[in-house]
C-alpha cells in the first residue's frame, strides 16, 4: 500500500551519519576581519581548518561575503553549539 503525502504531513529531516565532512556557509558583512572571525569560531568547535577547506565569495557590490568552511562534524551537539555561537557574532547575517 502506498502512502500519499498531504500538505500537512511532516517529513523527518534526513539523518546525518557522524563523523562526516559537513560544509557550513556563513554570510556576513564584508570586512577585513570577517573571515578570520568566523574561522576562529569554527576552529573552536571543530579543530584546525585547512585553508583548502575554506571558500570565499564576495557579493556583486562587495557589501557581503560568504565563507564556506567544510568541517569534520562529530555530532549534532557540536553543530548546534557551532551554529549558536556563529549567530551571536554581530557581523554574521546568516548561517547555513
PDB file of N, CA, C and O in Angstrom:
ATOM      1  N   UNK A   1       0.849  -1.159   0.000  1.00  0.00           N
ATOM      2  CA  UNK A   1       0.000   0.000   0.000  1.00  0.00           C
ATOM      3  C   UNK A   1       0.904   1.234   0.000  1.00  0.00           C
ATOM      4  O   UNK A   1       1.849   1.308   0.785  1.00  0.00           O
ATOM      5  N   UNK A   2       0.621   2.203  -0.874  1.00  0.00           N
ATOM      6  CA  UNK A   2       1.425   3.415  -0.924  1.00  0.00           C
ATOM      7  C   UNK A   2       0.863   4.463   0.023  1.00  0.00           C
ATOM      8  O   UNK A   2      -0.338   4.517   0.285  1.00  0.00           O
ATOM      9  N   UNK A   3       1.749   5.276   0.518  1.00  0.00           N
ATOM     10  CA  UNK A   3       1.359   6.331   1.445  1.00  0.00           C
ATOM     11  C   UNK A   3       1.404   7.657   0.706  1.00  0.00           C
ATOM     12  O   UNK A   3       2.455   8.051   0.199  1.00  0.00           O
ATOM     13  N   UNK A   4       0.268   8.354   0.639  1.00  0.00           N
ATOM     14  CA  UNK A   4       0.219   9.631  -0.049  1.00  0.00           C
ATOM     15  C   UNK A   4       0.685  10.736   0.888  1.00  0.00           C
ATOM     16  O   UNK A   4       0.419  10.706   2.090  1.00  0.00           O
ATOM     17  N   UNK A   5       1.390  11.716   0.314  1.00  0.00           N
ATOM     18  CA  UNK A   5       1.820  12.862   1.093  1.00  0.00           C
ATOM     19  C   UNK A   5       0.768  13.954   0.994  1.00  0.00           C
ATOM     20  O   UNK A   5       0.297  14.282  -0.095  1.00  0.00           O
ATOM     21  N   UNK A   6       0.414  14.495   2.105  1.00  0.00           N
ATOM     22  CA  UNK A   6      -0.538  15.589   2.155  1.00  0.00           C
ATOM     23  C   UNK A   6       0.215  16.847   2.574  1.00  0.00           C
ATOM     24  O   UNK A   6       1.269  16.745   3.201  1.00  0.00           O
ATOM     25  N   UNK A   7      -0.303  18.039   2.241  1.00  0.00           N
ATOM     26  CA  UNK A   7       0.404  19.277   2.582  1.00  0.00           C
ATOM     27  C   UNK A   7       0.750  19.408   4.063  1.00  0.00           C
ATOM     28  O   UNK A   7       1.747  20.047   4.399  1.00  0.00           O
ATOM     29  N   UNK A   8      -0.035  18.831   4.942  1.00  0.00           N
ATOM     30  CA  UNK A   8       0.224  18.962   6.374  1.00  0.00           C
ATOM     31  C   UNK A   8       1.075  17.822   6.943  1.00  0.00           C
ATOM     32  O   UNK A   8       1.318  17.774   8.149  1.00  0.00           O
ATOM     33  N   UNK A   9       1.525  16.914   6.087  1.00  0.00           N
ATOM     34  CA  UNK A   9       2.334  15.791   6.534  1.00  0.00           C
ATOM     35  C   UNK A   9       3.747  16.275   6.846  1.00  0.00           C
ATOM     36  O   UNK A   9       4.384  16.933   6.024  1.00  0.00           O
ATOM     37  N   UNK A  10       4.232  15.941   8.044  1.00  0.00           N
ATOM     38  CA  UNK A  10       5.596  16.304   8.404  1.00  0.00           C
ATOM     39  C   UNK A  10       6.545  15.225   7.906  1.00  0.00           C
ATOM     40  O   UNK A  10       6.267  14.030   8.003  1.00  0.00           O
ATOM     41  N   UNK A  11       7.675  15.678   7.371  1.00  0.00           N
ATOM     42  CA  UNK A  11       8.693  14.759   6.883  1.00  0.00           C
ATOM     43  C   UNK A  11       9.914  14.932   7.769  1.00  0.00           C
ATOM     44  O   UNK A  11      10.363  16.054   8.003  1.00  0.00           O
ATOM     45  N   UNK A  12      10.451  13.820   8.263  1.00  0.00           N
ATOM     46  CA  UNK A  12      11.646  13.886   9.087  1.00  0.00           C
ATOM     47  C   UNK A  12      12.816  14.393   8.257  1.00  0.00           C
ATOM     48  O   UNK A  12      12.959  14.015   7.094  1.00  0.00           O
ATOM     49  N   UNK A  13      13.666  15.256   8.846  1.00  0.00           N
ATOM     50  CA  UNK A  13      14.848  15.698   8.125  1.00  0.00           C
ATOM     51  C   UNK A  13      15.773  14.510   7.886  1.00  0.00           C
ATOM     52  O   UNK A  13      15.740  13.539   8.642  1.00  0.00           O
ATOM     53  N   UNK A  14      16.591  14.577   6.849  1.00  0.00           N
ATOM     54  CA  UNK A  14      17.494  13.454   6.589  1.00  0.00           C
ATOM     55  C   UNK A  14      18.451  13.253   7.765  1.00  0.00           C
ATOM     56  O   UNK A  14      18.908  14.214   8.384  1.00  0.00           O
ATOM     57  N   UNK A  15      18.735  12.021   8.052  1.00  0.00           N
ATOM     58  CA  UNK A  15      19.651  11.685   9.137  1.00  0.00           C
ATOM     59  C   UNK A  15      21.086  11.803   8.636  1.00  0.00           C
ATOM     60  O   UNK A  15      21.405  11.392   7.521  1.00  0.00           O
ATOM     61  N   UNK A  16      21.935  12.365   9.469  1.00  0.00           N
ATOM     62  CA  UNK A  16      23.347  12.501   9.140  1.00  0.00           C
ATOM     63  C   UNK A  16      24.103  11.453   9.931  1.00  0.00           C
ATOM     64  O   UNK A  16      23.874  11.282  11.128  1.00  0.00           O
ATOM     65  N   UNK A  17      24.997  10.757   9.265  1.00  0.00           N
ATOM     66  CA  UNK A  17      25.834   9.772   9.943  1.00  0.00           C
ATOM     67  C   UNK A  17      27.154  10.436  10.303  1.00  0.00           C
ATOM     68  O   UNK A  17      27.874  10.929   9.435  1.00  0.00           O
ATOM     69  N   UNK A  18      27.460  10.440  11.595  1.00  0.00           N
ATOM     70  CA  UNK A  18      28.690  11.065  12.087  1.00  0.00           C
ATOM     71  C   UNK A  18      29.733  10.006  12.348  1.00  0.00           C
ATOM     72  O   UNK A  18      29.380   8.874  12.680  1.00  0.00           O
ATOM     73  N   UNK A  19      31.005  10.329  12.212  1.00  0.00           N
ATOM     74  CA  UNK A  19      31.565  11.588  11.741  1.00  0.00           C
ATOM     75  C   UNK A  19      31.411  11.720  10.227  1.00  0.00           C
ATOM     76  O   UNK A  19      31.298  10.727   9.509  1.00  0.00           O
ATOM     77  N   UNK A  20      31.410  12.976   9.759  1.00  0.00           N
ATOM     78  CA  UNK A  20      31.302  13.230   8.322  1.00  0.00           C
ATOM     79  C   UNK A  20      31.858  14.608   8.006  1.00  0.00           C
ATOM     80  O   UNK A  20      32.026  15.448   8.890  1.00  0.00           O
ATOM     81  N   UNK A  21      32.141  14.822   6.729  1.00  0.00           N
ATOM     82  CA  UNK A  21      32.516  16.158   6.279  1.00  0.00           C
ATOM     83  C   UNK A  21      31.232  16.952   6.113  1.00  0.00           C
ATOM     84  O   UNK A  21      30.282  16.482   5.487  1.00  0.00           O
ATOM     85  N   UNK A  22      31.202  18.149   6.671  1.00  0.00           N
ATOM     86  CA  UNK A  22      29.977  18.935   6.707  1.00  0.00           C
ATOM     87  C   UNK A  22      30.284  20.379   6.319  1.00  0.00           C
ATOM     88  O   UNK A  22      31.004  21.067   7.042  1.00  0.00           O
ATOM     89  N   UNK A  23      29.752  20.849   5.193  1.00  0.00           N
ATOM     90  CA  UNK A  23      30.009  22.235   4.784  1.00  0.00           C
ATOM     91  C   UNK A  23      29.075  23.200   5.517  1.00  0.00           C
ATOM     92  O   UNK A  23      27.877  22.946   5.646  1.00  0.00           O
ATOM     93  N   UNK A  24      29.638  24.298   5.988  1.00  0.00           N
ATOM     94  CA  UNK A  24      28.866  25.350   6.645  1.00  0.00           C
ATOM     95  C   UNK A  24      29.100  26.637   5.866  1.00  0.00           C
ATOM     96  O   UNK A  24      30.242  26.997   5.580  1.00  0.00           O
ATOM     97  N   UNK A  25      28.029  27.321   5.529  1.00  0.00           N
ATOM     98  CA  UNK A  25      28.132  28.585   4.805  1.00  0.00           C
ATOM     99  C   UNK A  25      27.730  29.711   5.756  1.00  0.00           C
ATOM    100  O   UNK A  25      26.635  29.709   6.319  1.00  0.00           O
ATOM    101  N   UNK A  26      28.633  30.664   5.920  1.00  0.00           N
ATOM    102  CA  UNK A  26      28.404  31.785   6.819  1.00  0.00           C
ATOM    103  C   UNK A  26      28.406  33.054   5.972  1.00  0.00           C
ATOM    104  O   UNK A  26      29.380  33.348   5.279  1.00  0.00           O
ATOM    105  N   UNK A  27      27.317  33.795   6.035  1.00  0.00           N
ATOM    106  CA  UNK A  27      27.185  35.014   5.248  1.00  0.00           C
ATOM    107  C   UNK A  27      27.189  36.193   6.199  1.00  0.00           C
ATOM    108  O   UNK A  27      26.512  36.182   7.227  1.00  0.00           O
ATOM    109  N   UNK A  28      27.969  37.222   5.841  1.00  0.00           N
ATOM    110  CA  UNK A  28      28.046  38.382   6.708  1.00  0.00           C
ATOM    111  C   UNK A  28      28.510  39.617   5.983  1.00  0.00           C
ATOM    112  O   UNK A  28      28.749  39.610   4.776  1.00  0.00           O
ATOM    113  N   UNK A  29      28.630  40.670   6.747  1.00  0.00           N
ATOM    114  CA  UNK A  29      29.069  41.953   6.231  1.00  0.00           C
ATOM    115  C   UNK A  29      30.543  41.854   5.847  1.00  0.00           C
ATOM    116  O   UNK A  29      31.371  41.399   6.636  1.00  0.00           O
ATOM    117  N   UNK A  30      30.859  42.280   4.635  1.00  0.00           N
ATOM    118  CA  UNK A  30      32.232  42.205   4.149  1.00  0.00           C
ATOM    119  C   UNK A  30      33.128  43.135   4.964  1.00  0.00           C
ATOM    120  O   UNK A  30      32.841  44.323   5.109  1.00  0.00           O
ATOM    121  N   UNK A  31      34.202  42.584   5.486  1.00  0.00           N
ATOM    122  CA  UNK A  31      35.207  43.364   6.214  1.00  0.00           C
ATOM    123  C   UNK A  31      36.503  42.572   6.192  1.00  0.00           C
ATOM    124  O   UNK A  31      36.522  41.387   5.858  1.00  0.00           O
ATOM    125  N   UNK A  32      37.573  43.241   6.550  1.00  0.00           N
ATOM    126  CA  UNK A  32      38.858  42.555   6.557  1.00  0.00           C
ATOM    127  C   UNK A  32      38.937  41.520   7.675  1.00  0.00           C
ATOM    128  O   UNK A  32      39.733  40.585   7.593  1.00  0.00           O
ATOM    129  N   UNK A  33      38.120  41.673   8.719  1.00  0.00           N
ATOM    130  CA  UNK A  33      38.167  40.766   9.856  1.00  0.00           C
ATOM    131  C   UNK A  33      37.180  39.600   9.774  1.00  0.00           C
ATOM    132  O   UNK A  33      37.298  38.640  10.535  1.00  0.00           O
ATOM    133  N   UNK A  34      36.212  39.671   8.865  1.00  0.00           N
ATOM    134  CA  UNK A  34      35.114  38.693   8.870  1.00  0.00           C
ATOM    135  C   UNK A  34      35.603  37.249   8.766  1.00  0.00           C
ATOM    136  O   UNK A  34      35.236  36.410   9.589  1.00  0.00           O
ATOM    137  N   UNK A  35      36.428  36.956   7.762  1.00  0.00           N
ATOM    138  CA  UNK A  35      36.882  35.577   7.580  1.00  0.00           C
ATOM    139  C   UNK A  35      37.629  35.076   8.810  1.00  0.00           C
ATOM    140  O   UNK A  35      37.365  33.972   9.286  1.00  0.00           O
ATOM    141  N   UNK A  36      38.545  35.866   9.323  1.00  0.00           N
ATOM    142  CA  UNK A  36      39.315  35.437  10.498  1.00  0.00           C
ATOM    143  C   UNK A  36      38.405  35.207  11.700  1.00  0.00           C
ATOM    144  O   UNK A  36      38.601  34.262  12.464  1.00  0.00           O
ATOM    145  N   UNK A  37      37.417  36.069  11.861  1.00  0.00           N
ATOM    146  CA  UNK A  37      36.496  35.955  12.990  1.00  0.00           C
ATOM    147  C   UNK A  37      35.696  34.654  12.932  1.00  0.00           C
ATOM    148  O   UNK A  37      35.594  33.944  13.933  1.00  0.00           O
ATOM    149  N   UNK A  38      35.128  34.338  11.763  1.00  0.00           N
ATOM    150  CA  UNK A  38      34.311  33.125  11.680  1.00  0.00           C
ATOM    151  C   UNK A  38      35.175  31.864  11.711  1.00  0.00           C
ATOM    152  O   UNK A  38      34.761  30.851  12.276  1.00  0.00           O
ATOM    153  N   UNK A  39      36.359  31.910  11.118  1.00  0.00           N
ATOM    154  CA  UNK A  39      37.246  30.746  11.159  1.00  0.00           C
ATOM    155  C   UNK A  39      37.656  30.458  12.599  1.00  0.00           C
ATOM    156  O   UNK A  39      37.735  29.295  12.994  1.00  0.00           O
ATOM    157  N   UNK A  40      37.917  31.489  13.382  1.00  0.00           N
ATOM    158  CA  UNK A  40      38.279  31.312  14.795  1.00  0.00           C
ATOM    159  C   UNK A  40      37.166  30.595  15.550  1.00  0.00           C
ATOM    160  O   UNK A  40      37.435  29.686  16.335  1.00  0.00           O
ATOM    161  N   UNK A  41      35.926  30.995  15.320  1.00  0.00           N
ATOM    162  CA  UNK A  41      34.789  30.359  15.995  1.00  0.00           C
ATOM    163  C   UNK A  41      34.653  28.907  15.544  1.00  0.00           C
ATOM    164  O   UNK A  41      34.470  28.012  16.369  1.00  0.00           O
ATOM    165  N   UNK A  42      34.742  28.676  14.238  1.00  0.00           N
ATOM    166  CA  UNK A  42      34.605  27.315  13.717  1.00  0.00           C
ATOM    167  C   UNK A  42      35.703  26.419  14.281  1.00  0.00           C
ATOM    168  O   UNK A  42      35.437  25.284  14.678  1.00  0.00           O
ATOM    169  N   UNK A  43      36.931  26.921  14.319  1.00  0.00           N
ATOM    170  CA  UNK A  43      38.038  26.100  14.834  1.00  0.00           C
ATOM    171  C   UNK A  43      37.880  25.802  16.324  1.00  0.00           C
ATOM    172  O   UNK A  43      38.356  24.770  16.799  1.00  0.00           O
ATOM    173  N   UNK A  44      37.230  26.674  17.053  1.00  0.00           N
ATOM    174  CA  UNK A  44      36.980  26.422  18.479  1.00  0.00           C
ATOM    175  C   UNK A  44      36.105  25.170  18.663  1.00  0.00           C
ATOM    176  O   UNK A  44      36.216  24.467  19.667  1.00  0.00           O
ATOM    177  N   UNK A  45      35.245  24.908  17.686  1.00  0.00           N
ATOM    178  CA  UNK A  45      34.317  23.774  17.784  1.00  0.00           C
ATOM    179  C   UNK A  45      34.758  22.548  16.970  1.00  0.00           C
ATOM    180  O   UNK A  45      34.349  21.425  17.265  1.00  0.00           O
ATOM    181  N   UNK A  46      35.594  22.769  15.945  1.00  0.00           N
ATOM    182  CA  UNK A  46      35.914  21.671  15.029  1.00  0.00           C
ATOM    183  C   UNK A  46      37.404  21.403  14.870  1.00  0.00           C
ATOM    184  O   UNK A  46      37.788  20.526  14.097  1.00  0.00           O
ATOM    185  N   UNK A  47      38.240  22.127  15.575  1.00  0.00           N
ATOM    186  CA  UNK A  47      39.674  21.943  15.416  1.00  0.00           C
ATOM    187  C   UNK A  47      40.200  22.750  14.237  1.00  0.00           C
ATOM    188  O   UNK A  47      39.438  23.428  13.547  1.00  0.00           O
ATOM    189  N   UNK A  48      41.491  22.672  14.016  1.00  0.00           N
ATOM    190  CA  UNK A  48      42.142  23.468  12.975  1.00  0.00           C
ATOM    191  C   UNK A  48      41.570  23.132  11.593  1.00  0.00           C
ATOM    192  O   UNK A  48      41.376  21.966  11.249  1.00  0.00           O
ATOM    193  N   UNK A  49      41.308  24.183  10.815  1.00  0.00           N
ATOM    194  CA  UNK A  49      40.742  24.038   9.475  1.00  0.00           C
ATOM    195  C   UNK A  49      41.815  24.354   8.444  1.00  0.00           C
ATOM    196  O   UNK A  49      42.424  25.424   8.482  1.00  0.00           O
ATOM    197  N   UNK A  50      42.045  23.434   7.532  1.00  0.00           N
ATOM    198  CA  UNK A  50      42.992  23.646   6.447  1.00  0.00           C
ATOM    199  C   UNK A  50      42.453  24.709   5.488  1.00  0.00           C
ATOM    200  O   UNK A  50      41.251  24.762   5.232  1.00  0.00           O
ATOM    201  N   UNK A  51      43.329  25.544   4.965  1.00  0.00           N
ATOM    202  CA  UNK A  51      42.893  26.632   4.072  1.00  0.00           C
ATOM    203  C   UNK A  51      42.213  26.113   2.811  1.00  0.00           C
ATOM    204  O   UNK A  51      41.415  26.830   2.209  1.00  0.00           O
ATOM    205  N   UNK A  52      42.511  24.881   2.399  1.00  0.00           N
ATOM    206  CA  UNK A  52      41.851  24.346   1.202  1.00  0.00           C
ATOM    207  C   UNK A  52      40.398  23.933   1.477  1.00  0.00           C
ATOM    208  O   UNK A  52      39.677  23.563   0.550  1.00  0.00           O
ATOM    209  N   UNK A  53      39.965  23.993   2.740  1.00  0.00           N
ATOM    210  CA  UNK A  53      38.573  23.691   3.095  1.00  0.00           C
ATOM    211  C   UNK A  53      37.762  24.972   3.332  1.00  0.00           C
ATOM    212  O   UNK A  53      36.638  24.921   3.831  1.00  0.00           O
ATOM    213  N   UNK A  54      38.347  26.117   2.968  1.00  0.00           N
ATOM    214  CA  UNK A  54      37.685  27.415   3.135  1.00  0.00           C
ATOM    215  C   UNK A  54      37.524  28.065   1.773  1.00  0.00           C
ATOM    216  O   UNK A  54      38.491  28.220   1.028  1.00  0.00           O
ATOM    217  N   UNK A  55      36.276  28.449   1.450  1.00  0.00           N
ATOM    218  CA  UNK A  55      35.991  29.123   0.180  1.00  0.00           C
ATOM    219  C   UNK A  55      35.324  30.463   0.472  1.00  0.00           C
ATOM    220  O   UNK A  55      34.456  30.558   1.339  1.00  0.00           O
ATOM    221  N   UNK A  56      35.737  31.497  -0.261  1.00  0.00           N
ATOM    222  CA  UNK A  56      35.163  32.827  -0.109  1.00  0.00           C
ATOM    223  C   UNK A  56      34.438  33.240  -1.374  1.00  0.00           C
ATOM    224  O   UNK A  56      34.853  32.904  -2.483  1.00  0.00           O
ATOM    225  N   UNK A  57      33.356  33.968  -1.196  1.00  0.00           N
ATOM    226  CA  UNK A  57      32.659  34.555  -2.333  1.00  0.00           C
ATOM    227  C   UNK A  57      32.121  35.913  -1.893  1.00  0.00           C
ATOM    228  O   UNK A  57      31.396  36.021  -0.905  1.00  0.00           O
ATOM    229  N   UNK A  58      32.492  36.951  -2.652  1.00  0.00           N
ATOM    230  CA  UNK A  58      32.077  38.312  -2.334  1.00  0.00           C
ATOM    231  C   UNK A  58      30.873  38.668  -3.193  1.00  0.00           C
ATOM    232  O   UNK A  58      30.787  38.264  -4.352  1.00  0.00           O
ATOM    233  N   UNK A  59      29.930  39.437  -2.612  1.00  0.00           N
ATOM    234  CA  UNK A  59      28.744  39.854  -3.358  1.00  0.00           C
ATOM    235  C   UNK A  59      29.126  40.834  -4.465  1.00  0.00           C
ATOM    236  O   UNK A  59      30.219  41.400  -4.454  1.00  0.00           O
ATOM    237  N   UNK A  60      28.225  41.027  -5.412  1.00  0.00           N
ATOM    238  CA  UNK A  60      28.492  41.907  -6.558  1.00  0.00           C
ATOM    239  C   UNK A  60      28.882  43.318  -6.147  1.00  0.00           C
ATOM    240  O   UNK A  60      29.742  43.943  -6.768  1.00  0.00           O
ATOM    241  N   UNK A  61      28.241  43.815  -5.095  1.00  0.00           N
ATOM    242  CA  UNK A  61      28.521  45.184  -4.641  1.00  0.00           C
ATOM    243  C   UNK A  61      29.568  45.232  -3.524  1.00  0.00           C
ATOM    244  O   UNK A  61      29.783  46.278  -2.911  1.00  0.00           O
ATOM    245  N   UNK A  62      30.208  44.108  -3.270  1.00  0.00           N
ATOM    246  CA  UNK A  62      31.225  43.997  -2.216  1.00  0.00           C
ATOM    247  C   UNK A  62      30.704  44.362  -0.833  1.00  0.00           C
ATOM    248  O   UNK A  62      31.471  44.779   0.035  1.00  0.00           O
ATOM    249  N   UNK A  63      29.404  44.205  -0.630  1.00  0.00           N
ATOM    250  CA  UNK A  63      28.792  44.522   0.662  1.00  0.00           C
ATOM    251  C   UNK A  63      28.834  43.330   1.605  1.00  0.00           C
ATOM    252  O   UNK A  63      29.048  43.478   2.808  1.00  0.00           O
ATOM    253  N   UNK A  64      28.627  42.145   1.038  1.00  0.00           N
ATOM    254  CA  UNK A  64      28.577  40.917   1.836  1.00  0.00           C
ATOM    255  C   UNK A  64      29.603  39.921   1.324  1.00  0.00           C
ATOM    256  O   UNK A  64      30.083  40.014   0.195  1.00  0.00           O
ATOM    257  N   UNK A  65      29.923  38.973   2.179  1.00  0.00           N
ATOM    258  CA  UNK A  65      30.830  37.892   1.813  1.00  0.00           C
ATOM    259  C   UNK A  65      30.279  36.604   2.398  1.00  0.00           C
ATOM    260  O   UNK A  65      29.724  36.595   3.497  1.00  0.00           O
ATOM    261  N   UNK A  66      30.437  35.517   1.652  1.00  0.00           N
ATOM    262  CA  UNK A  66      30.089  34.217   2.212  1.00  0.00           C
ATOM    263  C   UNK A  66      31.372  33.413   2.360  1.00  0.00           C
ATOM    264  O   UNK A  66      32.231  33.399   1.478  1.00  0.00           O
ATOM    265  N   UNK A  67      31.472  32.754   3.490  1.00  0.00           N
ATOM    266  CA  UNK A  67      32.611  31.888   3.776  1.00  0.00           C
ATOM    267  C   UNK A  67      32.050  30.485   3.930  1.00  0.00           C
ATOM    268  O   UNK A  67      31.226  30.225   4.807  1.00  0.00           O
ATOM    269  N   UNK A  68      32.502  29.591   3.075  1.00  0.00           N
ATOM    270  CA  UNK A  68      32.074  28.194   3.160  1.00  0.00           C
ATOM    271  C   UNK A  68      33.231  27.397   3.731  1.00  0.00           C
ATOM    272  O   UNK A  68      34.318  27.347   3.156  1.00  0.00           O
ATOM    273  N   UNK A  69      32.978  26.772   4.878  1.00  0.00           N
ATOM    274  CA  UNK A  69      34.011  26.008   5.572  1.00  0.00           C
ATOM    275  C   UNK A  69      33.514  24.577   5.733  1.00  0.00           C
ATOM    276  O   UNK A  69      32.421  24.340   6.247  1.00  0.00           O
ATOM    277  N   UNK A  70      34.327  23.635   5.289  1.00  0.00           N
ATOM    278  CA  UNK A  70      33.974  22.224   5.451  1.00  0.00           C
ATOM    279  C   UNK A  70      34.698  21.700   6.685  1.00  0.00           C
ATOM    280  O   UNK A  70      35.922  21.781   6.792  1.00  0.00           O
ATOM    281  N   UNK A  71      33.907  21.157   7.617  1.00  0.00           N
ATOM    282  CA  UNK A  71      34.478  20.652   8.864  1.00  0.00           C
ATOM    283  C   UNK A  71      34.267  19.142   8.968  1.00  0.00           C
ATOM    284  O   UNK A  71      33.478  18.549   8.232  1.00  0.00           O
ATOM    285  N   UNK A  72      34.986  18.553   9.891  1.00  0.00           N
ATOM    286  CA  UNK A  72      34.752  17.156  10.261  1.00  0.00           C
ATOM    287  C   UNK A  72      33.746  17.187  11.408  1.00  0.00           C
ATOM    288  O   UNK A  72      34.122  17.387  12.563  1.00  0.00           O
ATOM    289  N   UNK A  73      32.482  16.991  11.093  1.00  0.00           N
ATOM    290  CA  UNK A  73      31.421  17.045  12.095  1.00  0.00           C
ATOM    291  C   UNK A  73      31.395  15.745  12.888  1.00  0.00           C
ATOM    292  O   UNK A  73      31.478  14.653  12.325  1.00  0.00           O
ATOM    293  N   UNK A  74      31.278  15.883  14.209  1.00  0.00           N
ATOM    294  CA  UNK A  74      31.296  14.706  15.072  1.00  0.00           C
ATOM    295  C   UNK A  74      29.943  14.395  15.697  1.00  0.00           C
ATOM    296  O   UNK A  74      29.736  13.302  16.224  1.00  0.00           O
ATOM    297  N   UNK A  75      29.014  15.361  15.639  1.00  0.00           N
ATOM    298  CA  UNK A  75      27.700  15.096  16.223  1.00  0.00           C
ATOM    299  C   UNK A  75      26.795  16.302  16.178  1.00  0.00           C
ATOM    300  O   UNK A  75      27.221  17.411  15.854  1.00  0.00           O
ATOM    301  N   UNK A  76      25.544  16.072  16.507  1.00  0.00           N
ATOM    302  CA  UNK A  76      24.524  17.122  16.484  1.00  0.00           C
ATOM    303  C   UNK A  76      24.856  18.224  17.483  1.00  0.00           C
ATOM    304  O   UNK A  76      24.697  19.404  17.169  1.00  0.00           O
ATOM    305  N   UNK A  77      25.315  17.863  18.679  1.00  0.00           N
ATOM    306  CA  UNK A  77      25.644  18.863  19.695  1.00  0.00           C
ATOM    307  C   UNK A  77      26.739  19.808  19.208  1.00  0.00           C
ATOM    308  O   UNK A  77      26.654  21.020  19.406  1.00  0.00           O
ATOM    309  N   UNK A  78      27.764  19.252  18.572  1.00  0.00           N
ATOM    310  CA  UNK A  78      28.848  20.072  18.037  1.00  0.00           C
ATOM    311  C   UNK A  78      28.295  21.084  17.038  1.00  0.00           C
ATOM    312  O   UNK A  78      28.607  22.272  17.121  1.00  0.00           O
ATOM    313  N   UNK A  79      27.476  20.621  16.096  1.00  0.00           N
ATOM    314  CA  UNK A  79      26.923  21.513  15.077  1.00  0.00           C
ATOM    315  C   UNK A  79      26.012  22.569  15.695  1.00  0.00           C
ATOM    316  O   UNK A  79      26.065  23.735  15.303  1.00  0.00           O
ATOM    317  N   UNK A  80      25.183  22.178  16.647  1.00  0.00           N
ATOM    318  CA  UNK A  80      24.270  23.136  17.286  1.00  0.00           C
ATOM    319  C   UNK A  80      25.046  24.214  18.034  1.00  0.00           C
ATOM    320  O   UNK A  80      24.727  25.399  17.928  1.00  0.00           O
ATOM    321  N   UNK A  81      26.058  23.808  18.786  1.00  0.00           N
ATOM    322  CA  UNK A  81      26.876  24.775  19.521  1.00  0.00           C
ATOM    323  C   UNK A  81      27.612  25.719  18.576  1.00  0.00           C
ATOM    324  O   UNK A  81      27.721  26.916  18.841  1.00  0.00           O
ATOM    325  N   UNK A  82      28.112  25.172  17.480  1.00  0.00           N
ATOM    326  CA  UNK A  82      28.813  25.981  16.483  1.00  0.00           C
ATOM    327  C   UNK A  82      27.868  27.000  15.849  1.00  0.00           C
ATOM    328  O   UNK A  82      28.191  28.186  15.773  1.00  0.00           O
ATOM    329  N   UNK A  83      26.706  26.541  15.396  1.00  0.00           N
ATOM    330  CA  UNK A  83      25.731  27.445  14.779  1.00  0.00           C
ATOM    331  C   UNK A  83      25.291  28.513  15.777  1.00  0.00           C
ATOM    332  O   UNK A  83      25.180  29.685  15.417  1.00  0.00           O
ATOM    333  N   UNK A  84      25.041  28.123  17.016  1.00  0.00           N
ATOM    334  CA  UNK A  84      24.602  29.080  18.041  1.00  0.00           C
ATOM    335  C   UNK A  84      25.648  30.175  18.253  1.00  0.00           C
ATOM    336  O   UNK A  84      25.306  31.355  18.327  1.00  0.00           O
ATOM    337  N   UNK A  85      26.921  29.786  18.350  1.00  0.00           N
ATOM    338  CA  UNK A  85      27.959  30.796  18.569  1.00  0.00           C
ATOM    339  C   UNK A  85      28.135  31.691  17.350  1.00  0.00           C
ATOM    340  O   UNK A  85      28.306  32.900  17.499  1.00  0.00           O
ATOM    341  N   UNK A  86      28.096  31.125  16.149  1.00  0.00           N
ATOM    342  CA  UNK A  86      28.228  31.948  14.947  1.00  0.00           C
ATOM    343  C   UNK A  86      27.120  32.996  14.877  1.00  0.00           C
ATOM    344  O   UNK A  86      27.361  34.132  14.468  1.00  0.00           O
ATOM    345  N   UNK A  87      25.914  32.619  15.274  1.00  0.00           N
ATOM    346  CA  UNK A  87      24.784  33.545  15.212  1.00  0.00           C
ATOM    347  C   UNK A  87      24.898  34.681  16.225  1.00  0.00           C
ATOM    348  O   UNK A  87      24.180  35.675  16.111  1.00  0.00           O
ATOM    349  N   UNK A  88      25.779  34.558  17.207  1.00  0.00           N
ATOM    350  CA  UNK A  88      25.964  35.640  18.171  1.00  0.00           C
ATOM    351  C   UNK A  88      26.871  36.745  17.643  1.00  0.00           C
ATOM    352  O   UNK A  88      26.898  37.844  18.198  1.00  0.00           O
ATOM    353  N   UNK A  89      27.615  36.458  16.571  1.00  0.00           N
ATOM    354  CA  UNK A  89      28.526  37.456  16.009  1.00  0.00           C
ATOM    355  C   UNK A  89      27.722  38.538  15.282  1.00  0.00           C
ATOM    356  O   UNK A  89      26.875  38.236  14.442  1.00  0.00           O
ATOM    357  N   UNK A  90      27.995  39.772  15.610  1.00  0.00           N
ATOM    358  CA  UNK A  90      27.248  40.887  15.019  1.00  0.00           C
ATOM    359  C   UNK A  90      27.400  40.968  13.505  1.00  0.00           C
ATOM    360  O   UNK A  90      26.459  41.366  12.818  1.00  0.00           O
ATOM    361  N   UNK A  91      28.553  40.602  12.972  1.00  0.00           N
ATOM    362  CA  UNK A  91      28.799  40.700  11.538  1.00  0.00           C
ATOM    363  C   UNK A  91      28.152  39.557  10.743  1.00  0.00           C
ATOM    364  O   UNK A  91      28.057  39.642   9.518  1.00  0.00           O
ATOM    365  N   UNK A  92      27.708  38.493  11.417  1.00  0.00           N
ATOM    366  CA  UNK A  92      27.095  37.352  10.741  1.00  0.00           C
ATOM    367  C   UNK A  92      25.606  37.630  10.512  1.00  0.00           C
ATOM    368  O   UNK A  92      24.871  37.969  11.440  1.00  0.00           O
ATOM    369  N   UNK A  93      25.185  37.479   9.262  1.00  0.00           N
ATOM    370  CA  UNK A  93      23.788  37.692   8.911  1.00  0.00           C
ATOM    371  C   UNK A  93      23.035  36.381   8.755  1.00  0.00           C
ATOM    372  O   UNK A  93      21.827  36.331   8.985  1.00  0.00           O
ATOM    373  N   UNK A  94      23.735  35.316   8.365  1.00  0.00           N
ATOM    374  CA  UNK A  94      23.061  34.042   8.132  1.00  0.00           C
ATOM    375  C   UNK A  94      24.070  32.898   8.223  1.00  0.00           C
ATOM    376  O   UNK A  94      25.224  33.031   7.816  1.00  0.00           O
ATOM    377  N   UNK A  95      23.605  31.771   8.766  1.00  0.00           N
ATOM    378  CA  UNK A  95      24.423  30.555   8.832  1.00  0.00           C
ATOM    379  C   UNK A  95      23.618  29.430   8.219  1.00  0.00           C
ATOM    380  O   UNK A  95      22.497  29.152   8.644  1.00  0.00           O
ATOM    381  N   UNK A  96      24.191  28.784   7.223  1.00  0.00           N
ATOM    382  CA  UNK A  96      23.512  27.690   6.524  1.00  0.00           C
ATOM    383  C   UNK A  96      24.334  26.418   6.612  1.00  0.00           C
ATOM    384  O   UNK A  96      23.927  25.383   6.083  1.00  0.00           O
TER     385      UNK A  96
END
